[in-house]
Amino acid sequence: MTETSGEPTLVAELAAEPTVVLDATRDEPRRTGALAAVLRAPIEARTWKELAYLILSFVLGCLAVCYLFFGVGGGLYASIFLIGIPLLAVVLLGGRVWGRIYRFFGRTLLDTHVEPPPNFTRGNGLFGFLKSAFTDRPSWRAGLFLLVQSVLGVAVGYLVLMVVAMVAFTAISPIPWALFDPVQVDDNGVEHHSLVQFGSLYIDTWPRALAMSGIGIVLCFALPWLVRGVCWLHRLLIVHLLAATPRDRQLAQLRASRRAAVDDATATLRRVERDLHDGTQARLVTIAMALGRAEERLSAGGDARDLIADARANAKEALTELRELVRGIHPPALELGLGPALETLTARCAVPVELRVQIPRRPSPAIEAIAYFSVAELLTNVVKHAHASQATVSVLPDSLRSIAVTVRDNGIGGAPRPGTQTVTGSGLAGLAARALAVDGTLTVDSPAGGPTVVTMILPNQGPQ
C-alpha cells in the first residue's frame, strides 16, 4: 500500500519537471538577445553616431558658452548706453539659429525628429521688434537650452569623452608599449619598461600589459551604454526645449482652421455668385425682355399672350433655381435634424445606401451642414467613380465631444488622399478643408480593389 500510494506523487513530480525546463527555455532567448545586444553595441552605427554627436555637442557647447558670455554680457554692459537693448534682442533671437543647428544634428545623429516651433513674427517699428523679441517663447527656451548645454554638453561631455579616450587607450595599450619602449624610473632609481603606473605597480611585463588590455576591451562593451545614457539626456533637452509646444501646435492648427474657413467661405460665395450670374440673372433678364416686348405688342393692339406665357415659364424656372441655390447653402431638410436630412439624401442616391444615425445630442447647425454636404459629395463620388453596388453611411459618437461621419462603399478603391489633391477646395481636399475649419479631421482608407472608407471626425458641442 505504501508503494502504491507513492506512485501518484512520483508521477506528479515527473510531470511537473518539464514545466521548469520550459520556463528556463523560454527565458533563454531573452538572455541570448541581451548578450547579443551587448556584444553588438560597440560596432553598431548608433553608437558611433551618438559618439559623434557628443563630440559635436562638446564643440558647439564651447562656442555656445562664448556666445552667451560675450553676447549677453556685452549686451548688459552696453545697455547703459541703450545700444545694448537691441543687442540683447538680437542675441536672444540668435537662440533660434542655435536651435536649428541642434535640431539638425539631433535628427541626423540621434534620430530625434521634432517639429520646429513657429517662425518669429516681428512687430512694426523698433519698439514692436523689441517687444516681439523679448516675448518670443521659443527664443527663451533655446537660450535655456544653450545654458543647460554649457553643463551637459561641455562639462559632462568632456568627462564622457575622457572616459572613452582612456578606455580606448587601455584596450590598445600593448601596441604603444611594444612600439615606443617607454621607460619610467621609480623612487629608488630603478627603470621600468612601463607605459602606465598605478601607484607602485608598473605595467612592465607582457602578462600585465595583456591583462590591462583585456580590462579595456571589457570596458569597451560597457562604453556604448554610457554614451547612450548621456545622449538620452540630450534627446530630452531637444524634445522639451527645442520642439514646438502643444500651445504652438494649437496656435498653428487654429491658424490653419481660420485659413480653411476663409477659403471655404470664399469658395461658397464664388459658387453662389456664379450660379446667380449664369442662371437666375440670365432668366430674369429674359423675363424682363419678354415683358418689354409684350408691353410693346399690347400698345400696338396685338396679342401678347405667348410672350407672357414664356415670361411666366421663365419665372417658374428661376424660382426653381433659387430654391436649388438656397438648398445648396442650407438644405430645408436640416430643419428637422441631421438624421431626417440624411434619410432624404440617401433615398435619392442611385446606389443602395444603408444609413445608421445614432448621436446623443443634436449638433450645431454649422456641424450639421458640414456633415450633410460632405455625405452628399461622398455619395456623388461613389456613384461617379467607385463603381460600387452598395454603400453605408453612419453617423456615430466618436467621443463625448465629437461625432464620426463615415461613408463606406464596396467599389474599386484607389481614392486619393486629401494631401494628394492638387486643387484646393475641391474633392477630398475640399472636404478636409471644410472639416479643418471646425477643428475636425478627415481620413481616407482606399486601397486598390476597395473598399473605400472615408471618416470625418467633427466636434459635437451643440445644445443638449
C-alpha positions in Angstrom: 0.0 0.0 0.0 2.8 2.3 0.7 4.4 1.8 -2.7 1.1 2.1 -4.5 0.2 5.4 -2.7 3.6 6.8 -3.6 3.3 6.3 -7.3 0.9 9.3 -7.9 3.4 11.5 -6.1 6.3 10.4 -8.2 4.2 10.7 -11.4 3.2 14.2 -10.4 6.8 15.2 -9.7 7.9 13.8 -13.1 5.0 15.6 -14.8 5.9 18.9 -13.1 9.6 18.8 -14.1 9.1 19.7 -17.8 7.3 22.9 -16.8 10.5 24.1 -15.1 12.5 23.2 -18.2 10.1 25.0 -20.4 10.3 28.2 -18.3 14.1 28.1 -18.5 13.9 27.5 -22.2 11.5 30.4 -22.6 13.9 32.7 -20.7 16.9 31.6 -22.7 16.2 33.7 -25.8 15.9 36.8 -23.6 19.4 36.1 -22.1 20.8 35.4 -25.6 19.2 38.6 -27.0 20.6 40.7 -24.2 24.1 39.2 -24.6 23.9 39.8 -28.4 22.9 43.4 -27.8 25.9 43.9 -25.5 28.3 42.3 -28.0 26.9 44.3 -30.9 26.9 47.6 -29.2 30.5 48.7 -29.8 30.2 48.2 -33.6 26.6 49.4 -34.1 26.2 52.6 -36.2 24.0 54.1 -33.5 26.9 54.0 -31.0 29.3 55.8 -33.4 26.6 58.4 -34.4 25.9 59.1 -30.8 29.6 59.4 -30.0 29.9 61.8 -33.0 27.0 63.8 -31.5 28.8 64.1 -28.1 31.9 65.4 -29.8 29.9 67.9 -31.8 27.9 68.8 -28.7 31.1 69.5 -26.8 32.5 71.7 -29.6 29.2 73.5 -30.0 28.8 73.8 -26.3 32.1 75.6 -26.0 31.0 78.0 -28.8 27.6 78.5 -27.1 29.3 79.4 -23.8 31.3 82.1 -25.6 28.2 83.2 -27.4 26.3 83.6 -24.1 29.2 85.2 -22.2 30.1 87.8 -24.8 26.6 88.3 -26.2 24.6 88.6 -23.0 27.5 90.1 -21.1 28.2 92.6 -23.8 24.6 93.4 -24.2 24.1 94.0 -20.5 27.2 96.2 -20.4 26.1 98.2 -23.4 22.5 98.6 -22.2 23.6 101.6 -20.1 24.1 103.3 -23.4 20.7 102.0 -24.7 22.6 100.2 -27.6 22.7 97.0 -25.6 18.9 96.6 -25.6 18.6 95.9 -29.3 21.8 93.8 -29.0 20.2 91.7 -26.3 17.2 91.2 -28.5 19.4 90.0 -31.4 21.3 87.7 -29.1 18.0 86.3 -27.8 16.7 85.7 -31.3 20.0 84.0 -32.2 18.9 81.2 -29.9 16.6 80.2 -32.8 19.6 79.7 -35.0 21.3 77.5 -32.4 18.0 75.6 -32.1 18.0 74.8 -35.8 21.6 73.6 -35.6 20.9 71.3 -32.7 17.7 70.0 -34.2 19.6 69.2 -37.4 22.3 67.2 -35.6 19.7 65.6 -33.3 17.7 64.5 -36.4 20.9 63.3 -38.2 22.8 61.6 -35.4 20.3 60.9 -32.7 17.3 60.0 -34.9 15.3 62.5 -32.9 12.7 64.1 -35.2 10.9 67.0 -33.6 8.5 69.6 -35.0 10.2 73.1 -35.1 8.5 76.0 -33.3 6.6 78.6 -35.3 8.6 81.3 -37.1 9.3 84.6 -35.4 6.7 87.2 -36.0 8.2 90.7 -36.0 6.2 93.7 -34.8 6.2 97.0 -36.6 8.9 99.5 -35.9 11.8 99.3 -33.4 9.6 99.0 -30.3 7.5 96.4 -32.0 10.6 94.4 -32.9 11.9 94.7 -29.3 8.6 93.6 -27.8 8.3 90.7 -30.2 11.9 89.6 -29.5 11.7 89.8 -25.7 8.3 88.0 -25.6 9.3 85.2 -28.1 9.0 82.0 -26.1 11.0 79.7 -28.5 13.9 82.1 -28.2 13.9 82.0 -24.4 13.6 78.2 -24.5 16.5 78.0 -26.9 18.5 80.2 -24.6 17.8 77.9 -21.7 18.8 75.0 -23.9 22.2 76.7 -24.5 22.6 77.3 -20.8 22.0 73.7 -20.0 24.3 72.7 -22.8 27.1 74.5 -21.0 26.9 71.9 -18.3 25.7 68.8 -20.2 27.4 69.3 -23.5 30.7 70.8 -22.1 31.3 69.5 -18.6 29.5 66.1 -18.8 30.6 65.7 -22.4 34.2 66.3 -21.5 34.1 63.7 -18.8 32.5 61.1 -21.1 34.9 61.8 -23.9 37.8 61.5 -21.5 36.5 58.1 -20.3 36.1 57.0 -23.9 39.6 58.0 -24.7 41.1 56.3 -21.6 39.2 53.1 -22.2 40.2 53.0 -25.9 43.8 53.7 -24.9 43.7 51.0 -22.3 42.4 48.5 -24.8 45.2 49.2 -27.3 47.9 49.9 -24.7 50.1 46.9 -25.6 50.7 48.3 -29.0 52.4 51.6 -28.0 54.0 49.8 -25.1 55.7 47.4 -27.6 56.5 50.1 -30.2 57.8 53.0 -28.3 59.5 51.1 -25.4 58.6 53.7 -22.7 60.8 53.9 -19.6 59.8 55.1 -16.1 62.1 55.5 -13.1 60.8 54.8 -9.6 61.8 56.5 -6.4 64.7 54.1 -6.0 66.1 54.9 -9.4 65.1 51.6 -10.9 64.0 51.8 -14.6 60.8 50.1 -15.6 59.7 49.3 -19.1 56.2 50.6 -18.4 53.7 52.8 -20.1 51.3 53.2 -17.2 51.8 53.3 -13.5 49.3 52.6 -10.7 51.0 53.6 -7.5 53.9 51.3 -7.1 52.6 48.9 -9.7 54.2 49.2 -13.1 52.8 47.6 -16.3 56.1 46.4 -17.4 55.5 42.8 -18.5 53.5 41.2 -21.2 51.1 39.4 -18.9 50.4 42.7 -17.1 50.0 44.6 -20.4 47.7 42.0 -21.8 45.6 41.9 -18.6 45.3 45.7 -18.8 44.3 45.5 -22.4 41.7 42.8 -21.5 40.2 45.2 -18.9 40.0 47.9 -21.5 38.3 45.6 -24.0 35.7 44.5 -21.5 35.0 48.2 -20.7 34.6 48.9 -24.4 31.4 46.8 -24.3 30.1 49.0 -21.4 31.0 52.3 -23.0 28.1 52.4 -25.5 25.6 52.3 -22.7 27.3 55.2 -21.0 27.1 57.1 -24.3 23.5 56.2 -24.9 22.6 57.3 -21.4 24.1 60.8 -21.9 22.5 61.0 -25.4 19.2 60.2 -23.8 19.5 63.3 -21.8 20.4 65.3 -24.9 17.2 63.9 -26.6 15.1 65.0 -23.6 16.5 68.5 -23.9 15.8 68.7 -27.7 12.3 67.4 -27.3 11.3 69.7 -24.3 13.2 72.9 -25.2 13.7 73.0 -29.0 10.5 71.4 -30.3 7.1 73.0 -30.8 5.0 73.0 -27.6 1.3 71.9 -27.5 0.4 75.6 -27.4 2.4 76.2 -30.6 0.7 73.3 -32.3 -2.7 74.5 -31.2 -2.0 78.0 -32.5 -0.8 76.6 -35.8 -3.9 74.5 -36.0 -6.1 77.5 -35.2 -4.4 79.5 -38.0 -4.9 76.6 -40.4 -8.5 76.3 -39.4 -9.0 80.0 -39.9 -7.5 79.9 -43.4 -9.6 76.8 -44.2 -12.7 78.6 -43.0 -11.9 81.7 -45.0 -11.1 79.6 -48.1 -14.3 77.6 -47.8 -16.4 80.8 -47.3 -14.8 82.4 -50.3 -15.4 79.3 -52.5 -19.1 79.3 -51.4 -19.5 82.9 -52.2 -17.9 82.4 -55.6 -20.2 79.5 -56.3 -23.3 81.4 -55.3 -22.2 84.4 -57.4 -21.6 82.1 -60.4 -24.9 80.4 -60.1 -26.8 83.7 -59.7 -24.9 85.2 -62.7 -25.1 82.3 -65.0 -28.6 81.0 -64.1 -31.1 83.2 -62.2 -29.8 86.5 -63.5 -30.0 85.4 -67.1 -33.5 84.2 -66.7 -34.6 87.4 -65.0 -33.1 89.3 -68.0 -35.1 87.1 -70.3 -38.3 87.7 -68.3 -37.7 91.5 -68.4 -37.1 91.4 -72.2 -40.2 89.2 -72.8 -42.4 91.6 -70.7 -41.0 94.6 -72.6 -41.9 93.0 -75.9 -45.3 92.1 -74.6 -45.8 95.7 -73.5 -44.9 97.0 -76.9 -47.2 94.5 -78.6 -50.1 95.4 -76.3 -49.5 99.1 -77.0 -49.8 98.3 -80.7 -53.1 96.4 -80.1 -51.5 93.0 -80.7 -51.8 89.7 -78.9 -49.0 89.2 -76.3 -50.2 86.0 -74.5 -47.4 83.9 -75.9 -44.7 86.3 -74.5 -46.5 86.5 -71.2 -46.6 82.7 -71.1 -42.9 82.5 -71.8 -42.2 85.0 -69.1 -44.3 83.0 -66.6 -42.4 79.8 -67.5 -39.1 81.5 -67.1 -40.2 82.9 -63.8 -41.1 79.4 -62.5 -37.7 78.1 -63.7 -36.0 81.0 -62.0 -37.8 80.2 -58.7 -36.8 76.5 -59.0 -33.1 77.6 -59.5 -33.3 79.9 -56.5 -34.7 77.0 -54.4 -31.9 74.8 -55.5 -29.4 77.5 -54.7 -30.8 78.0 -51.2 -30.8 74.3 -50.7 -27.1 74.3 -51.6 -26.5 76.9 -48.9 -28.7 75.4 -46.2 -31.0 72.4 -47.1 -34.5 72.8 -45.7 -34.4 69.2 -44.6 -31.9 70.1 -41.9 -34.6 71.9 -40.1 -35.8 68.5 -38.9 -32.3 67.4 -37.9 -29.3 65.6 -39.5 -30.9 62.2 -39.4 -34.0 63.0 -41.4 -31.9 65.1 -43.8 -29.6 62.2 -44.5 -32.6 59.8 -44.9 -33.8 62.1 -47.7 -30.4 62.3 -49.2 -29.6 58.6 -49.2 -33.1 57.8 -50.6 -32.3 59.8 -53.7 -28.9 58.1 -54.3 -28.6 55.9 -57.3 -26.6 53.3 -55.3 -28.4 51.4 -52.4 -27.3 53.0 -49.2 -27.6 51.7 -45.6 -27.9 54.5 -43.1 -27.2 54.5 -39.4 -27.5 57.6 -37.3 -27.0 57.5 -33.5 -26.0 60.7 -31.9 -26.6 61.5 -28.3 -27.4 65.2 -28.9 -28.1 67.3 -31.9 -25.0 69.1 -33.3 -24.9 72.8 -34.1 -26.3 74.0 -37.4 -22.8 74.5 -38.8 -21.7 70.9 -38.0 -25.0 69.6 -39.4 -24.4 71.5 -42.6 -20.8 70.3 -43.0 -21.8 66.6 -42.3 -24.7 66.8 -44.8 -22.8 68.4 -47.6 -19.8 66.1 -47.0 -22.0 63.0 -47.2 -23.7 64.4 -50.3 -20.4 64.9 -52.1 -19.0 61.5 -51.0 -22.1 59.7 -52.3 -21.7 61.6 -55.5 -18.2 60.3 -55.8 -19.4 56.7 -55.1 -21.9 57.0 -57.9 -19.5 58.6 -60.4 -16.1 56.9 -59.7 -16.3 54.0 -57.3 -18.3 51.5 -59.5 -19.9 50.3 -56.2 -23.1 48.3 -55.7 -23.6 49.1 -52.0 -22.7 52.0 -49.7 -23.0 52.6 -46.0 -23.4 55.9 -44.2 -23.0 56.1 -40.4 -23.1 59.0 -38.0 -22.0 57.7 -34.6 -20.5 59.3 -31.5 -16.7 59.2 -31.5 -16.3 60.6 -28.0 -18.2 62.8 -25.6 -17.4 65.9 -27.7 -17.2 64.6 -31.3 -19.0 62.5 -33.9 -17.7 60.3 -36.6 -19.3 60.6 -40.1 -18.3 57.5 -42.1 -19.1 56.7 -45.8 -18.1 53.2 -46.9 -18.5 51.6 -50.3 -17.6 48.3 -51.9 -16.1 49.8 -55.1 -12.8 49.6 -56.8 -10.9 51.8 -54.3 -7.9 53.8 -55.2 -9.3 57.2 -54.0 -6.5 59.8 -53.5 -5.7 61.0 -50.0 -6.6 64.7 -49.2 -2.9 65.6 -49.2 -2.5 64.5 -52.8 -5.3 66.8 -54.2 -3.8 69.4 -56.4 -6.8 71.7 -56.5 -7.5 73.3 -53.1 -11.1 73.4 -52.1 -12.2 70.6 -54.5 -12.8 66.9 -54.0 -11.5 65.3 -50.9 -9.1 68.2 -50.3 -12.2 70.5 -50.1 -13.8 68.1 -47.6 -10.7 68.1 -45.5 -10.5 71.9 -45.5 -14.2 72.0 -44.6 -13.5 69.7 -41.6 -10.4 71.6 -40.6 -12.4 74.8 -40.5 -14.2 73.5 -37.4 -11.2 71.7 -35.9 -12.2 68.4 -37.4 -10.3 65.7 -39.3 -10.7 63.7 -42.5 -9.1 60.3 -43.1 -9.3 58.2 -46.3 -8.6 54.4 -46.4 -9.0 53.3 -50.0 -6.6 50.5 -51.1 -6.6 49.3 -54.7 -9.5 47.0 -55.2 -11.5 48.5 -52.3 -13.3 49.0 -50.1 -13.1 52.8 -49.6 -13.8 54.2 -46.2 -13.9 57.9 -45.6 -14.2 59.1 -42.0 -14.8 62.6 -40.9 -14.4 63.5 -37.2 -16.4 66.6 -36.3 -16.9 68.3 -32.9 -20.3 67.9 -31.3 -20.9 70.7 -28.9 -24.4 71.6 -29.8 -27.2 72.2 -27.3 -28.2 69.4 -25.0 
